[in-house]
Amino acid sequence: MEKFNIEMKKDEMIKYYASKIIEDTLKECIQCNIVVDTEKYKLINEYKKEILEQISKDERIADVELDVDGNFDIIFYTDFCPNYDEEELE
């Protein structure tokens, strides 16, 4: 498999990872909230707070915080969670 290196500035990297985390978690979201294991995303540990701040700016996000293990705990607005089914959860 051929590998490529892409250079980007810090702010571009923060926006990239924030967007990637949001898109990845929306696919898995069932109850409008999800905890993201940050170990799954390489290179973000030293920029967690900046990425957290960027994630919080997204209109689909109701709330986001770092949990005690340093993972992102994200809550989406129900309108943006494609797998959310209120009747199924009752």
Secondary structure by P-SEA (a helix, b strand, c coil): cbbbbbbbcaaaaaaaaaaaaaaaaaaaccccbbbbccccccccccaaaaaaaaaaaccccccccccccccccccccccccccccccccc
